[in-house]
Amino acid sequence: MKAILLKMFREGVGRLIALISFITTPAKVKRTPEEQEKVNSIVENMSLYQYFACPFCIKVRRTIRRLNLPMEYRDAQERGGEHREALEKEGGAIKVPCLRMDEGAETTWMYESSDIVAYLNQRFDPEYTTAENKT
């Protein structure tokens, strides 16, 4: 009984965090159409394995939204679902968030929300790139 109540509490808090995140959605990075098209073509080979109400997944989704990255989200929460199975078999663990990056024949699986956010900022945030070039 305790496990069920704990799961319901976690899910409820997660959904509340998702609602607050939706209400306080960050503004998107603005790029020229050419720059955005280039970003879109890179992001075509990426996908985020996530749970809707996971606070760490919400953190990564907010970064993806802010960076204006049209990335595919894959729900890995459903037991026996195709995305959960792929995450376990190909990624090595059922742990979210997980960024999957396909580059040619090589696939990289990146776990840890802070690592994913840092990677996306470094690769796609024009302000991060500008600040880095000034140093």
C-alpha positions in Angstrom: 0.0 0.0 0.0 2.8 2.4 0.9 4.5 1.8 -2.5 1.3 2.7 -4.3 0.8 5.9 -2.3 4.4 6.8 -2.9 4.1 6.2 -6.6 0.9 8.3 -6.8 2.6 11.1 -4.8 5.6 11.1 -7.1 3.4 11.1 -10.2 1.2 13.9 -8.8 4.2 16.1 -8.0 5.8 15.4 -11.3 2.6 16.4 -13.1 2.5 19.6 -11.0 6.1 20.4 -12.0 5.2 19.7 -15.7 2.3 22.1 -15.4 4.4 24.8 -13.9 7.0 24.2 -16.6 4.4 24.6 -19.2 3.1 27.8 -17.7 6.6 29.3 -17.5 7.8 28.1 -20.8 11.1 29.8 -21.8 11.4 31.9 -24.9 13.0 30.2 -27.9 16.3 31.1 -29.4 15.9 33.0 -32.6 18.0 32.0 -35.6 18.1 33.0 -39.2 16.1 30.5 -41.4 19.4 29.1 -42.8 20.8 28.6 -39.3 17.6 27.0 -38.1 17.6 24.6 -41.1 21.1 23.6 -40.3 20.2 22.9 -36.6 17.1 21.0 -37.7 19.1 18.7 -39.9 21.5 17.9 -37.0 18.6 17.3 -34.6 16.9 14.9 -37.0 19.4 12.3 -35.7 18.6 12.9 -32.1 15.8 11.7 -29.8 15.1 12.1 -26.1 13.9 9.0 -24.1 11.9 10.4 -21.2 9.0 10.2 -18.8 6.4 13.0 -18.9 6.4 13.8 -15.2 10.1 13.2 -14.4 11.6 16.5 -13.1 15.0 15.7 -14.7 13.3 15.1 -18.1 11.3 18.3 -17.7 14.7 20.1 -17.2 16.0 18.7 -20.4 12.8 19.4 -22.3 12.9 23.1 -21.2 16.4 23.3 -22.6 15.3 21.7 -25.9 12.4 24.1 -26.1 14.6 27.2 -25.3 17.2 26.1 -27.9 14.4 25.7 -30.5 15.4 22.1 -31.3 12.6 20.1 -33.0 13.6 16.9 -31.3 11.6 13.7 -31.1 10.5 12.7 -27.6 10.2 9.0 -26.9 8.1 7.9 -23.9 10.0 5.2 -22.1 7.6 4.9 -19.2 5.3 2.2 -20.6 6.4 -1.2 -19.4 6.9 -3.4 -22.4 6.7 -0.5 -24.8 9.1 -0.3 -27.8 10.9 2.8 -26.5 11.5 1.4 -23.1 12.8 -1.9 -24.6 15.1 0.0 -27.0 16.4 2.1 -24.1 17.3 -1.1 -22.1 18.6 -3.2 -25.0 20.5 -0.6 -27.0 21.2 2.1 -24.4 22.1 -0.3 -21.6 19.8 0.9 -18.9 16.2 2.0 -18.2 17.2 5.4 -17.0 15.8 8.8 -18.1 16.4 11.3 -19.5 18.6 9.8 -22.2 19.7 11.5 -25.3 20.2 9.2 -28.3 22.4 10.6 -31.0 22.8 8.7 -34.3 25.8 9.7 -36.4 26.3 7.4 -39.3 26.7 3.9 -38.1 27.5 5.0 -34.6 24.9 5.6 -31.9 25.7 7.4 -28.6 23.5 7.3 -25.6 23.9 10.1 -23.1 22.4 9.9 -19.6 22.3 12.5 -16.8 20.2 15.6 -17.3 23.0 18.0 -16.4 25.3 16.3 -19.0 22.6 16.5 -21.7 21.8 20.2 -20.9 25.5 21.1 -21.0 26.0 19.2 -24.3 23.0 20.9 -25.9 24.0 24.3 -24.7 27.5 23.9 -25.9 26.4 22.6 -29.3 23.3 24.8 -30.1 23.2 27.9 -27.9 24.5 30.9 -29.8 25.1 32.9 -26.6 27.2 30.0 -25.2 29.2 29.9 -28.4 29.7 33.7 -28.4 30.8 33.8 -24.8 33.2 30.9 -25.3 34.8 32.7 -28.3 35.4 35.8 -26.2 37.6 34.0 -23.7 
